[in-house]
Structures are given as structure tokens and as C-alpha cells.
């Protein structure tokens, strides 16, 4: 943990939406840009008042720190270590921990939920899948594809591209864009455009912090009902396709209420 990181803040819980989930979180075991291990991330989020977290480390062609020369099975085992350590700590302290990953296509990135390590081991073709093939594979297995930060404009993103036909939902709020305490990618206009994109195509919206350390940004979604597992999250997102955002059984958090 870095000396300047703080874990003493708490979520501002709305009694109408008491179950709060961080949907976009990285660990240092798999994401080269992360600053804390899965166990530390789980503990920090639990102490802040989160009900659960979704570990979404950078996948094979993203900013990943697992040796790409390893055989696929070994690579997957090491890739899942951050999640597994977070899950073990979550089970110990009472935090729900769900698995996902963040796939990178030359700067265009997608969060994948609803699949697991066994699925990855059995489907090495996902590593080199195109965006269309990714959607077919994930959807065919009952998973969820979320286009995260679609309008982030940074040097590492060569072009802004959208794929409404191969996306189940859009990250309408990314706390690194919106939260006042964010030290990177801080431009709320990125989220305004993302929400316009989602609304224009009738796609559900979700929210996450894109957090890389224990200095939390307090983004995510706040739900009226508890999610028992990641499949509940998949079903929730798919159930609100075409529903106006104001009618969702959850709300998007940008972190500013707790900053």
C-alpha cells in the first residue's frame, strides 16, 4: 500500500439502495498498473461499506503483468490469482467477490462478467478473438459484455470506437472521470458522452471506479436488492435493456457523495 493512500472513508449509503458494488477493480497480481493485491483491495472495500466487488483485471492484450509466454493453462491460473486472493479474503470478512476481466482491443476496452476460470481454461480462443467473436463467445456462454469508458480520450487510445451490436451495456459512469478526488482521466465529459451513447442505442448503463489501489473513489452501483452472485449482476443488466435509467432498480455512483 502506498503511504499516501487512504482507506478511512466510508460510502454514503442510501437506504433505498443499501447494497453497493464496485464493478471495475484491478489487482497488482494481474494488472501492471495496479498498486495493491486482491486481499488488500477486498479489505479496503469492505471497510468502506461495499457489499461486494467485481475483480476485472486487465486481460491478455491489456496492461497485464502475467508472462504471456506461459502455456495457456498456466497463464490463466496466474491471471486469476488476484481474484482468488480477494475472494478468500472476502469469504473471511463477509464481502461478496465476483470474477470478471477487462479485454483490450487497441485501446477499446470491454468488461466481461458471468464466466469463470474453468471457462477460460476451456476456451483459449477468447485470447485472440475479435470484438465480434468475443461477443458471440461470451453471450453464448451466458455472460455479459460491457463497453467501459467508451469516450475516454487519452494518448494510449488511438481512436474512439463504439460497437453497439457487440455490447450488452455501457459504463455510463467511471469514477476516474467523475470523482473530484480522482488524479487520472478526470473529465466528466467522457461520462456524459457514454450516457448519451447508451441512451441512443437503448443499452443499459452501469458504473464503476476503475480503481487500481486502496485510495478508493467510491464509484459503482447501489442496488435495491442484494446480488447473490455474478449471474445476478448479468441478469440485472440484461433485464433493464431499453428501460429508462431513472427506472432502474439500482443507481449509478460517481463517488462524489463520499469524497
Buried (B, 14 or more C-beta within 10 A) or exposed (E): BEEEBEBEBEBBBEEEBBBBBBBBBBBBBBBBBBBBBBBBBBBBBBBBBBBBBBBBBBBBEBBBBBEEEEEEEEBBBBBBBBBBBBBBBBEEEEBBBBBBBBBBBEBBBBBBBBBBBEBBBEBBEBBEBEBEEBBEBBBEBEBBBBBBBBBBEEEEBEEEEBBBEBBBBBBBBBBBBBBEBBEEBBBBEBBBBBBEBBBEBEBBBBBBBBBBBBBBBBBBBBBEEEBEEBBBBBBBBBEBEEEEBEEBEBBBBBBBEBB
